[in-house]
Amino acid sequence: MTDRKQPFTIGILGGGQLARMLALAGYTLGLRFLCLDPARYSPAGDVADLLVGDFSDEAALSAFAARVDVVTYEFENVPIECVERLAQDVAVHPHPVALRTSQDRLTEKQCFIRAGLPVHPFEAPHSRADFLGAIGRLGLPCVVKTRRLGYDGKGQAVVRSVSDAEQVWQELGNAPLLVEAFVPFKGECSLIAARSVAGDVRFYPWTANVHVGGILRSSRAPLAGVPQEWLRRAEATAASLLEEFKYVGVLAIEFFITDQGLLANEMAPRVHNSGHWTMDAGITSQFENHVRAVAGLALGATAMSGCAGMVNLIGHAPAAAVVLAASDRHRLHLYGKEPKPGRKLGHINMRADTPAGLDSLLDACEAAVLNPSSEGIKPAPPRA
């Protein structure tokens, strides 16, 4: 076996902002990081070693495996073949089975059902006739999603009429689809859990989320107005799911809040955007607990201090956000990415002692972030 370099090195598949934040959290623990990414200039490349190579490149995978002690991943669309190949030479956390399950919305729904998490009605059509029949059975409006590779609102559409159905089939019908009944939800929330190698499971305070155009706009914690019985039941089921997968690391599950209870929507076998507030208001951030888990260390406490919020900077990072984040209650986190419509360029965290105080901070933050007249922040040039 190839000798490993000291100190302990975690390999991350992907070099985006989540990999960047994982590395920043792990350096205080004495850990080192190597990211594999096809792009020469990646957000994580500013703070971690970067190996440029395609996820299907056998030589790159072999070189990557030889330099790390354990492998994790920052996004769920990394090719499963790449992860299973690496698992032959080095430990991979979370387990590849969890990744494979999350990559297909159908297997994900089936997993939720087996675990006992309620989901809204859905069908997986195999033809145009089956697609139109599913819409007729589920009723209008309904939501159509590609089973694979969809994120941040991509690969999905709302069908409100028969003419919409024909157009959506033309746009998405060349890929396996899932048709879901439209959920008249009252809100959205997420559960973020961490499990160690030893099987210790911890949950962060539940988070309330607001999406715009399928992209997370803002989050706040702790979640209010939902019966504790619903939350504890979902946590117990999530714990059994983590055990089934022999999961190591952080897992996020997103839910719809309805009058009847919580409906599981999606899961992400990685650190999650809705948990970014833990960086500045959690005793241990989700990023630190993920690297603790995959490195075989004990988990840190998941309690929080006061109330916390997060606002994403999407497509544009206004200069007003810098001024706002200079306050003692707002913390700015930029990813070093070029502005582009729909792209997450950074986020702002805030903490308050009371829910009313957090409301005030969130309102001020969203006003600054959404100000279209504010000159944008220019990212630093990429490394040579």
N, C-alpha and C positions, 0 to 999 in steps of 0.2 A: 504493500500500500504506500502511496506517495506520502512523504512526511509533510505535515501541515506546518505552515508558518505560525509563529506566535506573534501577537496574541490571537485569541479565538476570532475567527473570521466568519461572518455571515454573508452568504451570497444571496443577492436579491435579483430576481428575474423582473426586469423593468427598471428604468431610470427616471421615472416621473417624480411628481411632487411627493407622493406617498413614500417612495424609496428615500427621497431627500430627508423627510421628517423622521423616518425610521433610523437613518444613520445619525442624525443629530441627537436623537434620544439615546442611542446606544453608546456613543462615545464617552459619556460620563460614567458608563459601566466598564470602561476599558475594552470594549469590543471594537472590531474593525469590520469594514464592509467592502464588498466588491459587487458592482452591479453589471449585469449583462443586458445590453440594449442595442437594437439595430441603429439607433441615431447617435451620431458622433457628439452632438451637443444635447445633453439632457439635464433637467433640473438637478438630479442627484449628482451629476458629474462635478458640481462645484464643491461638494463636501465629501465625496466618496470616490474610491478608485472605480474606474469605468472600463469595462471590456466591451469593445464595439464588435458586435457580431449578430447574425440572424439566429433566431430561436431554433431554426431547423438545421443550422450549420454544425455538423458533427465535430469538427475540429474545435470550434468555439465552445461547444458544450463540454468537451473533454478538458480543454484548458481551464474553463470556469470551474469544473468539479475538482480539479487538481489543486486549486488555490483556496478552497473554502472548506469549512468544517460542517456546515449545514446550509440548506437552501430554503428560502421562502420566496414569495412572490407578492407583487404590489397591485396586481390587477387580475381579474378572473378570466380574461380572455387570452391569457398566455396559452399557446398550444399545449393541450394535455399530453401529446406525444413527447414534447420536450421535457415536461415535468416527470413523466414516467421513465424516460431515458435517464435523467439525472438520478432518479431514485435507485437505480441499479448501482451507483457508485458512492452516493452520499445521502445522508438523511434529508428528507424533504418534509417541511412543516408549513402549513397544515397538510394533512394527508391528501395525496392525489385523488382519492375517492371523493372527498369533499369538493375539490375543484371540479372534477368531472360532473358531479351532480349539479353544481351551480351554473355550469356552462350551457345547460339546456333548460329552458323554462318549464318544459313538461316534466322532466325528471325532478326538477326542483319542487314543483307542485306535488308530485307523487310522494316525494320525501316528506313534505310537510304533512300530508294526509296520513302516512304511515306513523309519523311521530305523534299525531293527535293535535296538530295545529290547524284550526279551521281556515279554510280558503274560500274565496268566492267562486261561483260556478264557472266552468271553463270547458272548452273542447279543443282538440288538436286535429283539425281537418287535414285530409290527405289529397283532396282534389278541389277544383272550383265548385263543383256541385255540393261537395261536403262542406266547403267553406260557406256557401250561401245558406245551406241547411242549418249550419251551426248558428249563424246570425239569426235565422228565423226562430230557432229553438230558444236561444238566449235572450232574444229581444233587443230592440233598439232603445237607447244607444248602447253600443258595446265597444270594447277596445280590442284591437288586433295588434299582436306583437310578433316579431320574428322570434323563433325559439332560441336562436343563438346570436351572439355578438351585438345585442342591443344594450345601450347604456345612455344615460343623460338625455332621455327622450328620443334617441335614435332608434330606427327600426320599429316604430309603433305609430298607430293612428287611431283616432276615434271615428267610428262609423255611426252616422246619425240618420242615414237614409239608404235606400236601395242603390241610388246613383253613387253615393259614397262607397258602398261596398264594391261596386264594379271598379272604381278608381283605385281603391286600396288593393284589390286583387292584382290589378295591372302593375302597381308599384312594388308590392311585397310578395306576390304569389309565387315568385321563383324560388323562395326559401321556405323551409318548414315553418308553419305558423301556429300560434295559439290564439284562440278567440276567447275573450273573457267578458262576462257580464259586467256592465257598468256598475260601480259601487257608489251609492249615495253616501259617501263617508263624511264624517264630521271633522276629521283631521287625520294627520299622518304622524307616526311616531316610529322610533327605532329602539331596539334592544342591542346593546353592545356587551358581549361576554368575552371572557378570557379563560383559557384552560392551560394549565402547565403540563409538563411531561409527567409529573407525579399524579396528575388527575385533579388537582385543585381547581375549582371553578369559581369565578367571581364575576359579578355583574356591576356595570356602571349604572348610575341613575338614568332612568328612561329619559329619552329626548323627544321633544315635539319638533316636527319639521314642516317647512313650507316649500313646496316646489312650484316653479314657474316654467312652463314649457318643457316639463319633464326633467329640469335641472334643479338641484337643491339650491334654494336662495338663502334660507336662514334656518337656524336651529336654536332651541332654548332648552335648558334643563334646570331643575327637574320637571318632568311632565306633570301637569296638574289636570284635575277634572276627570280622571279615569279611575274606576274602582280598583283598589289595591288587590282585590281578589283576582281580577283579570290579569294584572301584571304578574302576580306571584305564580299563577297557573301557567302563564307563558314562559316564565323563567324555569319552572320545573320541567316543562317539555323541552325547552332549549338545552337544559343540562343533560337530558337523556339523549338528545341529538348529538351533542358534543361527545358523549361517551360512546355512542354507536360508531362515530367516525374516528374514535381515538384521536380526537382533535387536539392540536397543539398550536396556540396562538390566539389571535382575536377573531371573533366572528360577529358580524352584524346581521340582524334580521329586521326588515322593514314591515310595518303593519299599517293597515287602515283601521281607524277608530270608527265604529258604527254604533247605533243604538243598542244592538244586540250583543256586541262584544268586539274583540280584536280579530281581524282577518290577516293572516300572513300573506305578504305579497312577494317579497324577494329576499334572498340572502346573499351576503358577500363574504367569502372566506378570506378576509383580510381586514386591515384597518379601514375605517369608513369616514367619509366626509362629515357625517352627522356627529362624529366623535371628536372633531377638531377642538371643541371647547375644552376638552380634557387637558390640553397643553398648558392652559393658563388657569384653570379652576379645579383641576383634579389633583389629588395627592400624588397619583401616578398616572401619567398620560397613557392613552391607548397605545401609543407608539412604543413607549418604554415597556409596557407589559407585553406587547407582542415580541419584542426582541428578548426580553427576559424569558419568555416561554420557550421560544425556539432555541435559545442558548442553553436551556436546561436549568435556568435560575428560578428561584421562588418568585411568585407574583407579588407585586406591590399592591397597596390598598387602593380601592376603587372609589372611595368616598370623595365628595366634592365639598368645596367651601362656598357657602351662599348659593347664589343663582348665577347661571352663566348663559351667554348667548354667542352666536357665531353668524357672521354675514359673509357670503362668498363674493369675491370680486370676479365677475363673469364678463369676458370679452373686453373689459375696459377697467383700468385701475386709476380712478380719478385722483388728482393731486390732493383734493380735499380729504381723501382718506388718510393721507400721510399726516396732515395737520390734526385730524381727529385722533389718529392712533398715537399721537404724541402725548395724549392725556394719560393720567394715571389709571384710567379704567378701561382703555382700549389698547389692544396689542395687535400690531400689524404683522402679518406673515406673507411675504411675497415669494413666488416660486422661481423667478428669473425666466419667465416664459414670454415670448412675443405675443402681443395682443392679437386676438382673432375672435370673430363672433362665436359665442358659445363656449369659449375656452376658459377654464378656471385658472385665473392668474394669481390668485392669493385669497386670503381670508382675513377677517378681523374678528378677534375674540374680545369678549368683555365680561366683567364680573360685577355683581352687585349684591348687597346684603339682603335685599327684599325683591319680590316679584315686581312691585311698582317701580323700584329703582332700575331694574333691568329693562322694563318697558321703555323708560326714558332713554336709556343708553341705546337700545335697539332702534328706536325711532330716529335718534340723531344720526346713528350710523347708516341706516338705510337711506336717509335723506342725502347724506354726503355721497354715498356710493352710487345712488341712482341719479345724481345730478349730471345731466348730459352736457352742460356747459363747462364743466370742470376739465381743465387740461389733464391729459393722461400722464401717468407715471411711466417713464421710459426704463425698460429693464436694462441691467448691466450687459455689456457685450459678452458673447460667449468666450469661453477660455480658448486660448490658442492650442 
